[in-house]
Amino acid sequence: MEFRYTAVNRQGQSESGSCSARDKAHALAVLRQRGFHKIEKLAPSDGAGDSFLGRIFQAQPSSWDFYVFFRQLAAFVKSGESLPLALADMEKQQPNAQLRTAMKVTRSHLEKGESCADALEKAKIFPPFAVHIIRAGESGGGLADALWEIGIYLKQTGEIEKARNAALLPIKLILAAMALCIVAIVFELVPKYKRLYEDLDIPLPPITKALFIMSDTLQYHWYIMIVGVIVLSFLWKRFKVDMKPSYDRLLLNLPLYNKVYRNLLMYRFTKTMELLLPAGISIVDSLLLTADVMNNTAATNTLIKARDRVGQGYSVASSIRENDSSRVFDYIILNFLATGQATGGTNDILRDASVFYREMVEMTTERFSKMIGPIFLLPVAGSVLFIMLAVYMPLFKAMEGLK
């Protein structure tokens, strides 16, 4: 989404403009990376490109789309093909509309003589960390290798995200099945019993009266439900930026899932740092770029504050620990980072840690998938039990009266 901002640049001048970001925390990280040190105003843009229908019909590029893009571009560079011609060929095969448009923008800037990193940056869709790695690769004569490494990184992180989403899929299916069953019962079964009880003039217990009221509301006042969904969707769109910190805190502390989520954050941190530091990007800039990909408000704020302390001469581990009020970062990786920085083996430790956390994400995700299915069957069973009791309880009481 687009954000409009007013901020103070390095020269102390106030400047206004717009930037693309996932959320408000992401936008702050992008602006700090551009050199703005005081953000006076930051708000979502109400432009047409941010419309609900626009987001539906122009889907955001996935990690796989970016992976294919960077791997193809690396192959063209290794073969000696010029970048503008390579992008022209890739455009014809690209199914994602946003990425295809970004390729055209990138190609137009390359044809003007700009560098690959600058051209990609002006497309405003590619990850900032990738732009920095490409800039470092261009200056060192290793553009193809830089593109190749970015592709591998995006593939691995995409696979982890896919596994995480697959673990959440049973929850969505169970909730959808529960909703369909309840709707079917309320529309088909409940009205028949309501007419029967009215004809027999059987006294109704409170639980049955409540069910009949719900049934009447769904059948005769369904438009109220539709209006409610529209209002809730509008409120979510309006306040989701402000609600994201609370949502992120919920994920960090949600029983069962919090272990998956915390390991995922540590994987993002270690894998991104592992990619940035060997490319020659400074530790200060690496922390800011890593904050950009964390997609968690607490983790992003911690790394941004830690980056300021590292710039003052403090160690990475102590800077993160000092600012990690939400306890997002695992003490194990912080201890490893302290050791690595003292011995000069930070890159090796980050590589080993990223492998470790990848395995932890896979293991905790598998465990979460096995545990969550039976747990979510409980509300399904409870809902069906409530409906059955409400429907048949008057019959049981009527039969007792006949005896």
C-alpha positions in Angstrom: 0.0 0.0 0.0 1.0 3.6 -0.5 1.9 6.0 2.3 2.1 9.8 2.2 4.7 11.3 4.4 6.3 14.5 5.5 9.8 14.1 7.0 13.1 15.9 7.7 16.0 14.8 5.5 19.8 14.7 6.3 20.1 18.4 5.3 17.4 19.4 7.9 14.8 20.2 5.3 11.2 19.1 5.4 10.2 17.0 2.5 6.9 15.4 1.4 6.2 12.4 -0.8 5.0 8.9 -1.0 6.4 5.4 -0.5 5.2 1.8 -0.9 5.1 -0.4 2.1 3.2 -3.3 3.7 2.2 -1.4 6.8 3.1 1.6 8.9 6.2 0.0 10.6 7.5 -1.1 7.2 7.0 2.5 5.9 9.0 3.9 8.8 11.8 1.5 8.1 11.8 2.5 4.4 11.9 6.2 5.2 14.8 5.8 7.7 16.7 3.8 5.1 16.2 6.8 2.7 17.9 9.0 5.3 14.9 10.7 7.0 15.5 11.0 10.7 12.4 12.8 11.8 9.0 11.7 10.5 6.5 14.5 10.9 3.5 12.9 9.2 2.8 9.4 7.9 -0.6 8.2 6.7 -2.0 5.7 4.2 -2.7 7.2 0.8 -6.3 7.1 -0.5 -5.2 6.8 -4.1 -7.0 4.7 -6.6 -4.2 2.2 -6.7 -5.0 1.2 -3.1 -8.6 0.3 -3.8 -10.0 -3.0 -2.7 -10.8 -4.1 -6.2 -7.4 -3.0 -7.4 -5.8 -5.3 -4.8 -8.0 -8.2 -5.9 -7.3 -7.9 -9.7 -3.6 -7.0 -9.3 -2.3 -9.5 -6.9 1.0 -8.8 -5.1 4.0 -10.8 -6.5 4.7 -13.8 -4.3 8.1 -15.0 -3.1 8.1 -17.6 -5.9 7.4 -14.8 -8.5 10.4 -12.9 -7.2 12.5 -16.1 -7.1 11.8 -16.9 -10.7 12.5 -13.2 -11.7 16.0 -13.0 -10.0 17.0 -16.5 -11.1 16.1 -15.8 -14.7 17.8 -12.5 -14.7 21.0 -14.1 -13.2 21.0 -16.7 -16.0 20.7 -13.9 -18.6 23.5 -11.9 -17.1 25.8 -15.0 -17.0 25.0 -15.7 -20.7 26.2 -12.1 -21.5 22.7 -10.8 -22.5 22.1 -7.1 -21.9 19.8 -6.3 -19.1 17.2 -4.3 -21.1 16.9 -7.2 -23.7 16.7 -9.8 -20.9 13.9 -7.9 -19.2 12.0 -7.5 -22.5 12.1 -11.3 -23.0 11.1 -11.9 -19.3 8.1 -9.5 -19.6 6.5 -11.7 -22.2 6.5 -14.7 -19.9 5.5 -12.9 -16.6 1.9 -13.6 -15.6 1.8 -11.2 -12.6 0.6 -7.8 -13.7 2.4 -5.8 -11.0 5.7 -7.5 -11.6 5.3 -7.1 -15.4 4.8 -3.4 -14.9 7.8 -3.2 -12.6 9.9 -4.9 -15.3 8.9 -2.2 -17.8 9.7 0.6 -15.4 13.1 -1.1 -14.7 13.9 -1.6 -18.4 13.1 2.1 -19.2 15.5 3.3 -16.5 18.2 0.8 -17.7 17.9 2.1 -21.2 18.6 5.6 -19.9 22.0 4.3 -18.6 21.1 3.9 -14.9 22.5 1.0 -12.9 20.6 -2.2 -12.3 20.2 -1.4 -8.5 18.9 2.1 -9.2 16.5 0.9 -11.9 15.1 -1.8 -9.6 14.7 0.7 -6.8 12.7 3.1 -8.9 10.2 0.3 -9.8 9.2 0.5 -6.1 8.2 -3.2 -5.8 11.5 -5.1 -5.2 12.7 -5.7 -1.7 15.1 -3.0 -0.5 17.6 -5.6 0.8 17.8 -7.1 -2.7 18.5 -3.6 -4.2 21.4 -3.1 -1.7 22.9 -6.5 -2.5 22.7 -5.9 -6.2 24.3 -2.5 -5.8 27.2 -4.2 -3.9 27.4 -6.9 -6.5 27.6 -4.3 -9.3 30.4 -2.4 -7.6 32.4 -5.6 -7.1 31.7 -7.2 -10.5 29.5 -10.0 -9.2 26.1 -9.0 -10.4 25.1 -12.5 -11.6 26.2 -14.1 -8.3 24.2 -11.4 -6.3 21.1 -12.1 -8.3 21.5 -15.8 -7.9 21.9 -15.6 -4.1 18.8 -13.4 -3.8 16.9 -15.9 -5.8 18.0 -18.8 -3.5 17.1 -16.7 -0.4 13.6 -15.9 -1.7 13.0 -19.5 -2.6 13.9 -20.7 0.9 12.0 -18.1 2.7 9.0 -18.7 0.4 9.1 -22.4 1.2 9.1 -21.7 4.9 6.1 -19.3 4.6 4.3 -21.9 2.5 4.8 -24.5 5.1 3.5 -22.1 7.8 0.4 -21.3 5.7 -0.2 -25.0 5.1 -0.3 -25.6 8.8 -3.0 -23.0 9.2 -5.1 -24.4 6.3 -6.9 -27.1 8.4 -8.1 -24.4 10.8 -9.6 -22.4 7.9 -11.2 -25.6 6.5 -12.7 -26.6 9.9 -14.1 -23.2 10.5 -15.6 -23.1 7.0 -17.1 -26.5 7.4 -18.6 -25.5 10.8 -20.1 -22.4 9.3 -21.7 -24.3 6.4 -23.1 -27.0 8.7 -24.6 -24.4 11.0 -26.2 -22.5 8.2 -27.6 -25.7 6.7 -29.1 -26.8 10.0 -30.5 -23.3 10.8 -32.1 -22.9 7.3 -33.4 -26.5 6.8 -33.9 -28.3 10.1 -34.8 -25.5 12.6 -37.7 -24.0 10.7 -39.5 -27.4 10.5 -39.2 -28.0 14.2 -40.3 -24.4 14.9 -43.5 -24.9 13.0 -44.1 -28.3 14.7 -43.7 -26.8 18.2 -46.0 -23.9 17.3 -48.7 -26.3 16.0 -48.4 -28.5 19.2 -48.2 -25.4 21.4 -45.2 -26.9 23.3 -43.5 -24.6 25.9 -40.0 -23.7 24.7 -36.9 -23.6 27.0 -34.7 -20.5 26.7 -32.0 -22.3 24.7 -34.6 -23.2 22.0 -36.0 -19.7 22.0 -32.5 -18.3 21.4 -32.0 -20.7 18.5 -35.3 -19.8 16.9 -34.4 -16.1 17.1 -31.1 -16.8 15.4 -32.8 -18.7 12.7 -35.4 -16.0 12.0 -32.6 -13.4 11.9 -30.7 -15.4 9.3 -33.7 -16.1 7.2 -35.7 -12.9 7.3 -33.0 -10.3 8.2 -30.0 -11.6 6.2 -29.3 -8.2 4.8 -28.3 -7.1 8.3 -25.6 -9.7 8.3 -24.3 -8.5 4.9 -24.3 -4.9 6.1 -22.4 -6.0 9.2 -19.8 -7.8 7.1 -19.3 -4.7 4.9 -19.0 -2.4 8.0 -16.5 -4.8 9.6 -14.4 -5.0 6.4 -14.4 -1.2 6.1 -13.3 -0.8 9.8 -10.6 -3.4 9.3 -9.3 -1.6 6.2 -9.4 1.8 8.1 -7.8 0.7 11.3 -5.6 -2.3 10.3 -2.4 -0.2 10.3 -3.1 0.9 13.9 -4.1 -2.6 14.9 -1.0 -4.3 13.6 1.1 -3.9 16.7 -1.6 -5.5 18.8 -2.1 -8.3 16.2 1.7 -8.9 16.2 1.8 -9.1 20.0 -1.1 -11.6 19.8 0.9 -13.9 17.5 3.9 -13.7 19.7 1.9 -15.0 22.7 -0.8 -17.2 21.1 -0.6 -20.6 22.7 0.7 -23.5 20.4 1.3 -21.1 17.5 3.7 -18.8 19.2 6.6 -21.2 18.9 6.1 -21.5 15.2 5.9 -17.8 14.8 8.9 -16.9 17.0 11.1 -19.5 15.2 9.9 -18.0 11.9 11.0 -14.5 13.0 14.4 -15.8 14.0 14.8 -17.6 10.7 14.0 -14.3 8.8 16.5 -12.5 11.0 19.4 -14.9 10.6 18.8 -15.7 7.0 18.6 -12.1 5.9 21.7 -11.1 7.9 23.5 -14.1 6.5 22.7 -12.8 3.0 23.6 -9.1 3.6 26.8 -9.2 5.5 28.9 -11.3 3.1 27.7 -9.0 0.3 29.8 -6.2 1.9 26.8 -4.3 3.4 27.7 -2.7 6.7 26.2 -4.1 9.9 24.3 -0.8 10.5 22.6 -1.0 7.1 22.1 -4.7 7.4 20.1 -4.3 10.6 17.9 -1.7 9.0 17.3 -3.8 5.9 16.6 -6.9 8.0 14.1 -4.8 10.0 12.3 -4.2 6.7 11.6 -7.9 6.1 10.7 -9.0 9.6 6.9 -8.1 9.2 6.5 -7.8 13.0 6.2 -4.4 14.6 8.1 -5.4 17.8 10.9 -7.0 15.9 11.2 -4.2 13.4 11.3 -1.5 16.1 13.9 -3.5 18.1 16.2 -3.7 15.1 15.8 -0.1 14.2 16.7 1.0 17.7 19.5 -1.5 17.9 20.9 -0.1 14.6 21.2 3.3 16.2 23.2 1.8 19.2 25.4 -0.2 16.9 26.2 3.0 15.0 27.4 4.4 18.4 29.9 1.5 18.8 27.9 -1.0 20.8 27.8 -4.7 19.9 24.9 -6.1 17.9 23.9 -8.6 20.6 23.9 -6.1 23.4 22.0 -3.5 21.3 19.3 -6.0 20.4 19.0 -7.3 24.0 18.8 -3.7 25.3 15.9 -2.8 23.1 14.0 -6.1 22.9 11.2 -5.2 25.4 8.9 -7.8 23.9 11.4 -10.6 24.1 11.1 -11.5 20.4 14.8 -12.4 19.9 16.0 -15.8 21.2 18.7 -15.5 23.8 20.6 -18.4 22.0 21.2 -16.4 18.8 22.1 -13.3 20.8 24.7 -15.3 22.7 26.0 -16.7 19.4 26.2 -13.2 17.9 28.2 -11.9 20.8 30.6 -14.8 20.4 30.8 -14.4 16.6 31.4 -10.7 16.8 34.2 -11.2 19.3 35.9 -13.9 17.3 35.2 -12.6 13.8 33.0 -15.6 12.9 29.6 -13.8 12.6 29.0 -15.0 9.1 29.5 -18.6 9.9 27.3 -18.4 13.0 24.5 -16.7 11.1 24.7 -19.4 8.4 24.5 -22.2 11.0 21.8 -20.4 12.9 19.6 -19.9 9.8 19.8 -23.7 9.2 18.9 -24.4 12.8 15.9 -22.1 12.8 14.7 -23.4 9.5 14.6 -26.9 11.0 12.9 -25.6 14.1 10.2 -23.9 12.0 9.6 -27.2 10.1 9.5 -29.2 13.3 7.2 -26.8 15.3 5.0 -26.4 12.2 4.5 -30.2 11.9 3.8 -30.5 15.7 1.3 -27.5 15.5 -0.5 -29.2 12.6 -1.0 -32.4 14.5 -2.3 -30.7 17.7 -4.5 -28.0 16.2 -6.9 -30.3 14.3 -8.4 -32.1 17.4 -8.5 -28.8 19.3 -10.6 -27.1 16.6 -13.0 -30.0 16.5 -14.2 -29.0 20.0 -16.0 -25.8 18.9 -17.6 -27.7 16.0 -18.8 -30.4 18.4 -20.0 -27.7 20.8 -22.0 -25.9 18.1 -23.7 -29.1 16.9 -24.5 -30.1 20.5 -26.0 -26.7 21.2 -28.3 -26.9 18.1 -29.3 -30.5 18.8 -30.2 -29.8 22.5 -32.1 -26.7 21.5 -34.1 -28.6 18.8 -34.9 -31.7 20.7 -35.2 -30.5 24.3 -38.9 -29.5 23.9 -39.7 -32.9 22.5 -38.1 -34.6 25.5 -40.1 -32.4 27.9 -43.3 -33.1 26.0 -42.7 -36.8 26.2 -42.1 -36.6 29.9 -45.4 -34.7 30.3 -47.2 -37.5 28.5 -45.8 -40.1 30.9 
